[in-house]
Amino acid sequence: MKGLQDIEQFFALPQIAKWLAIATIAGVLSGTASAILLASLEWATDWREAHWWIIALLPLGGLLSGLIYHHFGQSVEAGNNLLLEEIHNPKQTIPLRMAPLVLLGTVMTHLFGGSAGREGTALQMGASLADQLTEVLHLKGSDRRILLMTGISGGFASVFGTPLAGAVFGLEVLAIGKIRYDGLFPCIVAAIVGDYVTLKWGIHHTNYRLANVPVLSLENFSAGSADLLSAVFAGAVFGLVALLFAEVTHKIGHVFKSKIAYPPLRPMVGGAMVAIAVWAVGTTKYIGLGIPTIVEAFQTQLPPWDFAAKLAFTALTLGAGFKGGEVTPLFYIGATLGNALSLILPLSSDLLAGMGFVAVFGAAANTPLASTIMAIELFGLPAGAFAGIACVVSYLFSGHAGIYRAQRIGLSKYPKVFVEEGVSLATFPSLKQPLEFDLFSDINPLGFLEMENGKPMRHLTALRLYFHHGARLYGKTRWRRLTSPHLHWHLPRLAKEFGIQQVVLHRVHMGYLKGDELHHNHHEVTPHRLPQCLELIDQEAKLREFVEVHHADLKHVRIVLIRGEDLRSHEDLHLQEDLHSSDYRNTSMNYPSPMTDQLAE
């Protein structure tokens, strides 16, 4: 008969109760923050439209915003990219100042006439507020990652009124091609609660209606096939435009950073350019959120160049350093682009506007599932098939690029294209260049050329973890040690979640660890103290970061580092009591050796 500790559902109950409480608090915080944000942006937009002259002060608004962040917000200036980095590699709690600073910066952007969105602000406010629970509840490792994901989901769901899409977005945005299910329940709870709280504060979201959605059935198979092919073509166009938006925005940001050394001057110069452009075109339809134009895209035919103008205004605003999000401008670009495509495709303008609304966003953020679910929540189930096709095709056509530079590549979009797993979009472009190598200089000391798929690899480093077969995850109490998972199962899972490139658990037939007797694996039951060897292969910096983040789980594990450039030299890494000390972070390669002699019992 199974003991209580052997029943899986026994462990599910406390897990559900724990995250139900935490995610509810995160949802309340993100929903309240989004309500404040939406009310503030509505006021800023109304005031600006009633007083056009304030757009002339956009350069001064940019300078003021730049000065505030330069003096008080350098630690949180990375915004959404900081959130993603903390989820991938948790280091320190996000400063609480991120929430009020990004709120102030976004309101200033919209008040003075910049072109930006609101999603980035909602995500940063939701995640930074939720992350304050880290210290209160003593959350570490994967628990803190999940907490940040719940803040992101709650912020996205509450600012757009799409709880299911918000929940999936928090899971999907982390890495291209992979979704983490360990945060599914908390993200759904936070998203639903966040949306409910925003509505209870009296905030209402814009309603979009599609009047002409074709019905797919066997009776109209020919017409339905033509409509689906049109959706595929439209999706390809949406993906290319999303790629253009991401690349242009990043390029403008790079130019501003390289040409203007003093950060506060960048939004000042960019603000002057945007203000002049607004005066030149003679309309404010391309600045701010652009909600009225988005609604018009579902109702009437618009000028076919609206999407390009909004793209240019937004890329310049965000590239210059103004605060705000990208998603609402992407809604604008997609809706007006779909409206324009109705001139050449047989689908109705409102359906194409709805498809573009979600598909351009999904391609730029690399979140096709979240964008498809958003289409169903906003436009109804009949539009889901067309929107789903457009979202997936646009996701494929946008390539390995996106608006979030810290987003990781979990799986290549194309089976025939090799992409190194775990690299961020910020570093990926440099890896796409052909590798030049000398046949002899790239041979390692053991005489082997590191090759993969016929291509030379960069020098890698191996990290070997030694522990007993019966060793479990460290626990302070005997009950915790008895119920905690075995290291030979737990550590490979941690490495996979962390994005380590390659992990191998070696089968050991004979051996001993320091101070032990010699053990053989000739018994029916594997000896408790038989050595185990887990090998992790990746760049050395990534491996050292893995050790730092998971030092608590590696407390009684012996670690040996084998560098790629000298596979014959081994180095023991010493796990100090406090790996987050300044001495640890500032020391490049000089770790004390050997590590503690104590091994897991």
DRENZA-407902 format. One record per residue (C-alpha): y, x, z; residue in one letter. Coordinates in nm, 3 decimals, m for minus. Example, Ala and Ser with C-alpha at 12.3 -4.5 7.8 and 13.67 -1.06 7.14 Angstrom:
<recs>
REC       y       x       z residuo
REC  m0.450   1.230   0.780       A
REC  m0.106   1.367   0.714       S
</recs>
This chain:
<recs>
REC       y       x       z residuo
REC   0.000   0.000   0.000       M
REC   0.342   0.133  m0.094       K
REC   0.579   0.235   0.177       G
REC   0.925   0.087   0.183       L
REC   1.073   0.415   0.063       Q
REC   0.849   0.404  m0.250       D
REC   0.985   0.071  m0.374       I
REC   1.259   0.137  m0.632       E
REC   1.439  m0.188  m0.560       Q
REC   1.479  m0.075  m0.199       F
REC   1.727   0.186  m0.319       F
REC   1.905  m0.055  m0.557       A
REC   2.039  m0.283  m0.284       L
REC   2.254  m0.029  m0.097       P
REC   2.370   0.114  m0.431       Q
REC   2.484  m0.228  m0.553       I
REC   2.654  m0.308  m0.222       A
REC   2.830   0.028  m0.217       K
REC   2.970   0.005  m0.569       W
REC   3.050  m0.365  m0.543       L
REC   3.291  m0.284  m0.262       A
REC   3.436   0.032  m0.418       I
REC   3.472  m0.115  m0.768       A
REC   3.637  m0.428  m0.628       T
REC   3.901  m0.217  m0.455       I
REC   3.951  m0.014  m0.775       A
REC   3.985  m0.338  m0.973       G
REC   4.247  m0.477  m0.733       V
REC   4.447  m0.154  m0.755       L
REC   4.430  m0.128  m1.135       S
REC   4.497  m0.499  m1.186       G
REC   4.805  m0.488  m0.963       T
REC   4.930  m0.173  m1.135       A
REC   4.883  m0.330  m1.478       S
REC   5.072  m0.642  m1.368       A
REC   5.366  m0.426  m1.260       I
REC   5.347  m0.232  m1.587       L
REC   5.335  m0.539  m1.811       L
REC   5.620  m0.710  m1.627       A
REC   5.830  m0.392  m1.645       S
REC   5.766  m0.347  m2.018       L
REC   5.855  m0.710  m2.088       E
REC   6.186  m0.661  m1.907       W
REC   6.256  m0.329  m2.084       A
REC   6.178  m0.477  m2.426       T
REC   6.394  m0.787  m2.375       D
REC   6.685  m0.580  m2.245       W
REC   6.665  m0.334  m2.536       R
REC   6.650  m0.608  m2.799       E
REC   6.957  m0.771  m2.642       A
REC   7.148  m0.440  m2.626       H
REC   7.069  m0.235  m2.939       W
REC   7.327   0.025  m2.849       W
REC   7.093   0.172  m2.586       I
REC   6.878   0.319  m2.866       I
REC   7.159   0.570  m2.923       A
REC   7.082   0.701  m2.572       L
REC   6.718   0.771  m2.658       L
REC   6.779   1.151  m2.666       P
REC   6.925   1.138  m2.313       L
REC   6.636   0.920  m2.200       G
REC   6.395   1.175  m2.345       G
REC   6.574   1.461  m2.168       L
REC   6.566   1.274  m1.838       L
REC   6.196   1.193  m1.877       S
REC   6.123   1.554  m1.970       G
REC   6.312   1.688  m1.669       L
REC   6.129   1.455  m1.432       I
REC   5.789   1.568  m1.556       Y
REC   5.894   1.933  m1.577       H
REC   5.998   1.943  m1.212       H
REC   5.765   1.689  m1.052       F
REC   5.476   1.614  m1.287       G
REC   5.340   1.931  m1.443       Q
REC   5.007   1.883  m1.263       S
REC   4.961   1.537  m1.420       V
REC   5.132   1.587  m1.755       E
REC   4.799   1.602  m1.940       A
REC   4.762   1.227  m1.876       G
REC   4.446   1.070  m2.016       N
REC   4.307   1.410  m2.105       N
REC   4.329   1.507  m1.737       L
REC   4.124   1.200  m1.648       L
REC   3.853   1.289  m1.899       L
REC   3.845   1.651  m1.784       E
REC   3.805   1.544  m1.422       E
REC   3.518   1.314  m1.517       I
REC   3.339   1.588  m1.709       H
REC   3.416   1.864  m1.458       N
REC   3.536   1.724  m1.124       P
REC   3.758   1.970  m0.939       K
REC   4.029   1.808  m0.733       Q
REC   4.165   1.463  m0.662       T
REC   4.422   1.345  m0.915       I
REC   4.767   1.352  m0.748       P
REC   4.893   1.007  m0.652       L
REC   5.225   1.088  m0.820       R
REC   5.060   1.033  m1.160       M
REC   5.089   0.653  m1.120       A
REC   5.465   0.619  m1.049       P
REC   5.559   0.901  m1.287       L
REC   5.373   0.760  m1.587       V
REC   5.503   0.410  m1.508       L
REC   5.862   0.536  m1.496       L
REC   5.819   0.748  m1.808       G
REC   5.666   0.463  m2.009       T
REC   5.934   0.212  m1.907       V
REC   6.202   0.463  m2.006       M
REC   6.035   0.518  m2.344       T
REC   6.041   0.146  m2.421       H
REC   6.384   0.079  m2.271       L
REC   6.557   0.344  m2.482       F
REC   6.367   0.263  m2.803       G
REC   6.066   0.491  m2.839       G
REC   5.751   0.378  m3.018       S
REC   5.455   0.388  m2.779       A
REC   5.193   0.172  m2.615       G
REC   5.077   0.082  m2.268       R
REC   4.706   0.164  m2.250       E
REC   4.757   0.527  m2.156       G
REC   4.979   0.424  m1.868       T
REC   4.733   0.161  m1.745       A
REC   4.443   0.408  m1.756       L
REC   4.635   0.676  m1.569       Q
REC   4.760   0.434  m1.305       M
REC   4.420   0.273  m1.254       G
REC   4.227   0.601  m1.237       A
REC   4.479   0.788  m1.022       S
REC   4.500   0.502  m0.770       L
REC   4.123   0.464  m0.761       A
REC   4.076   0.839  m0.717       D
REC   4.264   0.826  m0.387       Q
REC   3.946   0.670  m0.247       L
REC   3.770   1.003  m0.306       T
REC   3.901   1.158   0.014       E
REC   3.879   0.838   0.216       V
REC   3.514   0.771   0.127       L
REC   3.415   1.138   0.090       H
REC   3.286   1.089  m0.266       L
REC   3.159   1.392  m0.452       K
REC   2.995   1.488  m0.779       G
REC   2.863   1.196  m0.982       S
REC   3.008   0.939  m0.739       D
REC   3.359   1.065  m0.807       R
REC   3.296   1.058  m1.181       R
REC   3.192   0.695  m1.156       I
REC   3.499   0.617  m0.946       L
REC   3.727   0.756  m1.216       L
REC   3.538   0.559  m1.480       M
REC   3.591   0.239  m1.282       T
REC   3.965   0.309  m1.268       G
REC   3.973   0.355  m1.645       I
REC   3.774   0.037  m1.706       S
REC   3.989  m0.165  m1.466       G
REC   4.310  m0.037  m1.622       G
REC   4.202  m0.105  m1.980       F
REC   4.061  m0.451  m1.906       A
REC   4.362  m0.567  m1.707       S
REC   4.628  m0.447  m1.950       V
REC   4.466  m0.615  m2.254       F
REC   4.282  m0.907  m2.095       G
REC   3.942  m0.795  m2.223       T
REC   3.709  m0.732  m1.926       P
REC   3.387  m0.667  m2.118       L
REC   3.556  m0.433  m2.365       A
REC   3.727  m0.259  m2.077       G
REC   3.397  m0.200  m1.900       A
REC   3.234  m0.052  m2.210       V
REC   3.544   0.154  m2.290       F
REC   3.521   0.333  m1.955       G
REC   3.162   0.431  m2.039       L
REC   3.202   0.505  m2.409       E
REC   3.525   0.706  m2.421       V
REC   3.383   1.006  m2.235       L
REC   3.173   1.151  m2.516       A
REC   3.125   1.074  m2.884       I
REC   2.781   0.931  m2.951       G
REC   2.669   0.894  m2.587       K
REC   2.718   0.637  m2.313       I
REC   2.665   0.691  m1.942       R
REC   2.485   0.396  m1.787       Y
REC   2.505   0.516  m1.427       D
REC   2.853   0.365  m1.407       G
REC   2.774   0.039  m1.585       L
REC   2.774  m0.189  m1.282       F
REC   3.088  m0.044  m1.117       P
REC   3.279  m0.048  m1.447       C
REC   3.194  m0.412  m1.514       I
REC   3.297  m0.513  m1.163       V
REC   3.624  m0.317  m1.179       A
REC   3.706  m0.457  m1.524       A
REC   3.645  m0.820  m1.426       I
REC   3.831  m0.788  m1.098       V
REC   4.120  m0.599  m1.261       G
REC   4.166  m0.864  m1.529       D
REC   4.146  m1.145  m1.271       Y
REC   4.402  m0.980  m1.042       V
REC   4.648  m0.929  m1.329       T
REC   4.623  m1.296  m1.423       L
REC   4.666  m1.401  m1.059       K
REC   4.994  m1.208  m1.052       W
REC   5.117  m1.450  m1.321       G
REC   5.085  m1.215  m1.619       I
REC   4.960  m1.368  m1.943       H
REC   4.825  m1.186  m2.247       H
REC   4.907  m1.254  m2.612       T
REC   4.672  m1.494  m2.790       N
REC   4.555  m1.412  m3.143       Y
REC   4.397  m1.678  m3.362       R
REC   4.188  m1.637  m3.676       L
REC   4.188  m1.949  m3.891       A
REC   3.984  m1.825  m4.189       N
REC   3.656  m1.659  m4.093       V
REC   3.375  m1.688  m4.352       P
REC   3.043  m1.824  m4.230       V
REC   2.749  m1.599  m4.310       L
REC   2.438  m1.797  m4.408       S
REC   2.153  m1.796  m4.657       L
REC   2.319  m2.072  m4.859       E
REC   2.621  m1.855  m4.945       N
REC   2.438  m1.522  m4.960       F
REC   2.623  m1.394  m5.268       S
REC   2.967  m1.469  m5.130       A
REC   2.866  m1.336  m4.790       G
REC   2.743  m1.010  m4.944       S
REC   3.075  m0.961  m5.121       A
REC   3.259  m1.027  m4.795       D
REC   3.046  m0.773  m4.607       L
REC   3.104  m0.511  m4.877       L
REC   3.476  m0.579  m4.844       S
REC   3.442  m0.524  m4.469       A
REC   3.273  m0.188  m4.536       V
REC   3.553  m0.081  m4.771       F
REC   3.818  m0.194  m4.525       A
REC   3.641  m0.007  m4.245       G
REC   3.653   0.314  m4.446       A
REC   4.028   0.274  m4.498       V
REC   4.080   0.196  m4.129       F
REC   3.888   0.509  m4.031       G
REC   4.087   0.736  m4.260       L
REC   4.416   0.597  m4.130       V
REC   4.297   0.644  m3.770       A
REC   4.211   1.005  m3.853       L
REC   4.557   1.047  m4.009       L
REC   4.727   0.907  m3.700       F
REC   4.538   1.138  m3.463       A
REC   4.593   1.449  m3.673       E
REC   4.962   1.381  m3.741       V
REC   5.032   1.310  m3.373       T
REC   4.858   1.629  m3.261       H
REC   5.027   1.831  m3.535       K
REC   5.373   1.707  m3.440       I
REC   5.300   1.787  m3.076       G
REC   5.191   2.139  m3.173       H
REC   5.508   2.193  m3.377       V
REC   5.733   2.078  m3.093       F
REC   5.554   2.304  m2.844       K
REC   5.566   2.607  m3.072       S
REC   5.930   2.563  m3.178       K
REC   6.089   2.443  m2.851       I
REC   6.001   2.656  m2.551       A
REC   6.176   2.446  m2.284       Y
REC   5.963   2.127  m2.239       P
REC   6.245   1.881  m2.145       P
REC   6.420   1.954  m2.475       L
REC   6.123   1.835  m2.680       R
REC   6.160   1.460  m2.610       P
REC   6.537   1.502  m2.638       M
REC   6.510   1.637  m2.993       V
REC   6.237   1.389  m3.081       G
REC   6.443   1.105  m2.937       G
REC   6.738   1.199  m3.156       A
REC   6.512   1.193  m3.462       M
REC   6.368   0.852  m3.371       V
REC   6.713   0.706  m3.301       A
REC   6.843   0.828  m3.638       I
REC   6.536   0.685  m3.811       A
REC   6.590   0.345  m3.645       V
REC   6.951   0.346  m3.763       W
REC   6.838   0.443  m4.114       A
REC   6.582   0.162  m4.154       V
REC   6.809  m0.090  m3.983       G
REC   6.540  m0.265  m3.777       T
REC   6.370  m0.229  m3.441       T
REC   6.034  m0.367  m3.560       K
REC   5.880  m0.019  m3.566       Y
REC   5.967   0.080  m3.207       I
REC   5.840  m0.045  m2.873       G
REC   5.508  m0.225  m2.853       L
REC   5.562  m0.425  m3.171       G
REC   5.384  m0.736  m3.042       I
REC   5.590  m0.982  m3.256       P
REC   5.495  m0.796  m3.574       T
REC   5.128  m0.789  m3.470       I
REC   5.136  m1.167  m3.425       V
REC   5.306  m1.206  m3.765       E
REC   5.025  m1.005  m3.927       A
REC   4.788  m1.291  m3.837       F
REC   5.019  m1.559  m3.975       Q
REC   5.202  m1.440  m4.287       T
REC   5.209  m1.167  m4.552       Q
REC   5.400  m0.858  m4.440       L
REC   5.543  m0.563  m4.635       P
REC   5.249  m0.331  m4.717       P
REC   5.431  m0.025  m4.580       W
REC   5.468  m0.153  m4.223       D
REC   5.158   0.032  m4.101       F
REC   5.283   0.366  m4.239       A
REC   5.626   0.324  m4.079       A
REC   5.475   0.241  m3.738       K
REC   5.241   0.539  m3.769       L
REC   5.532   0.774  m3.837       A
REC   5.750   0.637  m3.554       F
REC   5.467   0.650  m3.299       T
REC   5.341   0.994  m3.398       A
REC   5.694   1.133  m3.366       L
REC   5.756   0.962  m3.030       T
REC   5.431   1.071  m2.867       L
REC   5.423   1.411  m3.035       G
REC   5.768   1.486  m2.897       A
REC   5.645   1.425  m2.543       G
REC   5.748   1.068  m2.459       F
REC   5.517   0.883  m2.223       K
REC   5.313   0.578  m2.317       G
REC   4.986   0.490  m2.482       G
REC   4.849   0.501  m2.833       E
REC   4.632   0.190  m2.843       V
REC   4.893  m0.087  m2.887       T
REC   5.058   0.105  m3.174       P
REC   4.707   0.144  m3.319       L
REC   4.669  m0.235  m3.291       F
REC   4.995  m0.267  m3.484       Y
REC   4.891  m0.013  m3.747       I
REC   4.549  m0.173  m3.790       G
REC   4.674  m0.533  m3.804       A
REC   4.947  m0.459  m4.059       T
REC   4.714  m0.237  m4.263       L
REC   4.454  m0.515  m4.272       G
REC   4.729  m0.756  m4.373       N
REC   4.818  m0.524  m4.661       A
REC   4.453  m0.490  m4.769       L
REC   4.436  m0.867  m4.815       S
REC   4.635  m0.809  m5.135       L
REC   4.333  m0.638  m5.295       I
REC   4.032  m0.769  m5.099       L
REC   3.887  m1.122  m5.110       P
REC   3.898  m1.165  m4.731       L
REC   4.180  m1.361  m4.567       S
REC   4.482  m1.177  m4.431       S
REC   4.427  m1.295  m4.073       D
REC   4.062  m1.182  m4.070       L
REC   4.152  m0.843  m4.214       L
REC   4.437  m0.814  m3.963       A
REC   4.192  m0.882  m3.681       G
REC   3.942  m0.632  m3.822       M
REC   4.209  m0.365  m3.853       G
REC   4.344  m0.450  m3.506       F
REC   4.022  m0.331  m3.342       V
REC   3.880  m0.093  m3.603       A
REC   4.171   0.152  m3.620       V
REC   4.177   0.169  m3.242       F
REC   3.798   0.211  m3.225       G
REC   3.804   0.493  m3.479       A
REC   4.093   0.679  m3.316       A
REC   3.938   0.651  m2.968       A
REC   3.578   0.692  m3.094       N
REC   3.475   0.372  m2.915       T
REC   3.316   0.143  m3.177       P
REC   3.121  m0.067  m2.926       L
REC   3.421  m0.136  m2.703       A
REC   3.635  m0.229  m3.004       S
REC   3.367  m0.464  m3.140       T
REC   3.335  m0.639  m2.804       I
REC   3.714  m0.661  m2.788       M
REC   3.715  m0.841  m3.124       A
REC   3.469  m1.099  m2.993       I
REC   3.673  m1.149  m2.673       E
REC   4.003  m1.185  m2.860       L
REC   3.906  m1.355  m3.187       F
REC   3.580  m1.534  m3.112       G
REC   3.216  m1.480  m3.199       L
REC   3.236  m1.570  m3.574       P
REC   3.465  m1.272  m3.635       A
REC   3.227  m1.038  m3.454       G
REC   3.008  m0.956  m3.755       A
REC   3.299  m0.852  m3.977       F
REC   3.479  m0.670  m3.698       A
REC   3.158  m0.491  m3.597       G
REC   3.099  m0.360  m3.949       I
REC   3.460  m0.248  m3.980       A
REC   3.453  m0.077  m3.639       C
REC   3.133   0.118  m3.707       V
REC   3.235   0.226  m4.059       V
REC   3.582   0.327  m3.942       S
REC   3.423   0.524  m3.657       Y
REC   3.212   0.716  m3.909       L
REC   3.504   0.779  m4.146       F
REC   3.736   0.910  m3.874       S
REC   3.520   1.223  m3.837       G
REC   3.501   1.433  m3.522       H
REC   3.865   1.377  m3.430       A
REC   4.053   1.141  m3.204       G
REC   4.354   1.070  m2.988       I
REC   4.193   1.212  m2.671       Y
REC   4.163   1.589  m2.703       R
REC   3.950   1.621  m2.388       A
REC   3.687   1.383  m2.525       Q
REC   3.352   1.559  m2.565       R
REC   3.109   1.552  m2.854       I
REC   2.781   1.417  m2.723       G
REC   2.611   1.366  m3.059       L
REC   2.717   1.442  m3.415       S
REC   2.825   1.137  m3.614       K
REC   2.632   1.263  m3.915       Y
REC   2.265   1.376  m3.898       P
REC   2.320   1.646  m4.161       K
REC   2.620   1.799  m3.984       V
REC   2.546   2.029  m3.692       F
REC   2.796   1.997  m3.409       V
REC   2.763   2.189  m3.084       E
REC   2.700   1.937  m2.808       E
REC   2.943   1.931  m2.520       G
REC   3.249   2.082  m2.689       V
REC   3.579   1.897  m2.662       S
REC   3.780   1.770  m2.957       L
REC   4.047   2.025  m2.867       A
REC   3.810   2.316  m2.935       T
REC   3.596   2.158  m3.207       F
REC   3.829   2.233  m3.503       P
REC   3.802   2.606  m3.436       S
REC   3.423   2.580  m3.440       L
REC   3.421   2.424  m3.785       K
REC   3.532   2.749  m3.949       Q
REC   3.259   2.962  m4.112       P
REC   3.128   3.226  m3.876       L
REC   3.165   3.584  m3.996       E
REC   2.918   3.828  m3.848       F
REC   2.772   4.167  m3.900       D
REC   2.393   4.168  m3.922       L
REC   2.356   4.460  m3.684       F
REC   2.644   4.403  m3.441       S
REC   2.517   4.053  m3.367       D
REC   2.171   4.173  m3.269       I
REC   2.127   4.154  m2.896       N
REC   1.981   4.440  m2.689       P
REC   1.630   4.302  m2.722       L
REC   1.646   4.317  m3.100       G
REC   1.674   3.944  m3.174       F
REC   1.948   3.781  m3.383       L
REC   2.061   3.459  m3.219       E
REC   2.018   3.194  m3.489       M
REC   2.016   2.814  m3.493       E
REC   1.974   2.600  m3.805       N
REC   2.008   2.912  m4.013       G
REC   2.347   2.998  m3.864       K
REC   2.437   3.274  m3.621       P
REC   2.525   3.151  m3.272       M
REC   2.793   3.283  m3.045       R
REC   2.658   3.495  m2.760       H
REC   2.525   3.270  m2.489       L
REC   2.440   3.326  m2.126       T
REC   2.130   3.222  m1.933       A
REC   2.144   3.094  m1.577       L
REC   1.809   3.092  m1.397       R
REC   1.757   2.880  m1.089       L
REC   1.462   2.963  m0.859       Y
REC   1.328   2.725  m0.595       F
REC   1.000   2.592  m0.451       H
REC   0.801   2.323  m0.628       H
REC   0.835   2.095  m0.326       G
REC   1.206   2.157  m0.273       A
REC   1.417   1.844  m0.259       R
REC   1.787   1.778  m0.280       L
REC   1.945   1.901   0.040       Y
REC   1.998   1.638   0.309       G
REC   2.139   1.661   0.662       K
REC   1.877   1.435   0.817       T
REC   1.498   1.438   0.793       R
REC   1.499   1.087   0.641       W
REC   1.746   1.200   0.376       R
REC   1.532   1.504   0.292       R
REC   1.218   1.293   0.260       L
REC   1.376   1.034   0.031       T
REC   1.592   1.266  m0.181       S
REC   1.471   1.362  m0.533       P
REC   1.288   1.686  m0.608       H
REC   1.503   1.966  m0.744       L
REC   1.280   2.018  m1.048       H
REC   1.371   1.662  m1.153       W
REC   1.726   1.637  m1.019       H
REC   1.875   1.964  m1.148       L
REC   1.785   1.919  m1.518       P
REC   1.940   1.572  m1.501       R
REC   2.260   1.713  m1.351       L
REC   2.274   1.980  m1.621       A
REC   2.230   1.719  m1.894       K
REC   2.510   1.504  m1.752       E
REC   2.731   1.811  m1.725       F
REC   2.683   1.886  m2.096       G
REC   2.488   2.212  m2.063       I
REC   2.372   2.307  m2.410       Q
REC   2.006   2.383  m2.332       Q
REC   1.783   2.340  m2.025       V
REC   1.421   2.450  m1.984       V
REC   1.194   2.415  m1.680       L
REC   0.936   2.694  m1.707       H
REC   0.575   2.623  m1.614       R
REC   0.474   2.872  m1.345       V
REC   0.107   2.970  m1.293       H
REC   0.153   3.235  m1.026       M
REC   0.431   3.389  m0.823       G
REC   0.625   3.395  m0.501       Y
REC   0.983   3.380  m0.386       L
REC   1.139   3.634  m0.154       K
REC   0.954   3.644   0.177       G
REC   0.668   3.417   0.063       D
REC   0.298   3.476   0.007       E
REC   0.161   3.488  m0.347       L
REC   0.081   3.135  m0.470       H
REC  m0.148   3.028  m0.758       H
REC  m0.134   2.704  m0.954       N
REC  m0.514   2.675  m0.972       H
REC  m0.542   2.377  m0.740       H
REC  m0.565   2.009  m0.825       E
REC  m0.242   1.958  m0.634       V
REC   0.043   2.198  m0.712       T
REC   0.123   2.414  m0.406       P
REC   0.437   2.309  m0.226       H
REC   0.579   2.663  m0.226       R
REC   0.491   2.759  m0.583       L
REC   0.803   2.904  m0.747       P
REC   0.987   2.701  m1.010       Q
REC   1.224   2.848  m1.269       C
REC   1.489   2.632  m1.435       L
REC   1.682   2.804  m1.713       E
REC   2.024   2.683  m1.832       L
REC   2.177   2.825  m2.149       I
REC   2.543   2.790  m2.244       D
REC   2.871   2.978  m2.243       Q
REC   2.915   3.175  m1.922       E
REC   3.232   2.991  m1.821       A
REC   3.051   2.658  m1.852       K
REC   2.759   2.780  m1.641       L
REC   2.986   2.916  m1.368       R
REC   3.172   2.586  m1.365       E
REC   2.840   2.404  m1.325       F
REC   2.760   2.619  m1.021       V
REC   3.102   2.552  m0.869       E
REC   3.090   2.176  m0.920       V
REC   2.733   2.136  m0.794       H
REC   2.734   2.403  m0.525       H
REC   2.619   2.149  m0.265       A
REC   2.304   2.071  m0.466       D
REC   2.240   2.444  m0.517       L
REC   2.282   2.538  m0.154       K
REC   1.926   2.671  m0.116       H
REC   1.860   2.780  m0.473       V
REC   1.851   3.141  m0.585       R
REC   2.062   3.195  m0.895       I
REC   2.035   3.477  m1.146       V
REC   2.280   3.522  m1.433       L
REC   2.166   3.691  m1.755       I
REC   2.452   3.771  m1.990       R
REC   2.398   3.737  m2.365       G
REC   2.559   4.070  m2.445       E
REC   2.321   4.254  m2.209       D
REC   2.002   4.063  m2.153       L
REC   1.861   4.350  m1.949       R
REC   2.122   4.326  m1.672       S
REC   2.071   4.058  m1.410       H
REC   2.333   3.945  m1.164       E
REC   2.285   3.739  m0.852       D
REC   2.553   3.481  m0.788       L
REC   2.643   3.431  m0.424       H
REC   2.725   3.076  m0.326       L
REC   3.002   3.096  m0.073       Q
REC   3.063   2.829   0.188       E
REC   3.376   2.713   0.006       D
REC   3.351   2.766  m0.368       L
REC   3.686   2.597  m0.418       H
REC   3.873   2.876  m0.241       S
REC   4.138   3.066  m0.432       S
REC   3.932   3.385  m0.403       D
REC   3.646   3.223  m0.593       Y
REC   3.859   3.082  m0.871       R
REC   4.059   3.397  m0.922       N
REC   3.757   3.628  m0.941       T
REC   3.628   3.655  m1.294       S
REC   3.295   3.831  m1.265       M
REC   3.279   3.999  m0.923       N
REC   3.054   3.776  m0.716       Y
REC   2.888   3.926  m0.408       P
REC   2.520   4.000  m0.448       S
REC   2.259   3.910  m0.355       P
REC   2.281   3.543  m0.261       M
REC   2.153   3.398   0.065       T
REC   1.794   3.473   0.145       D
REC   1.730   3.126   0.277       Q
REC   1.533   2.911   0.033       L
REC   1.453   2.542   0.038       A
REC   1.182   2.452   0.280       E
</recs>
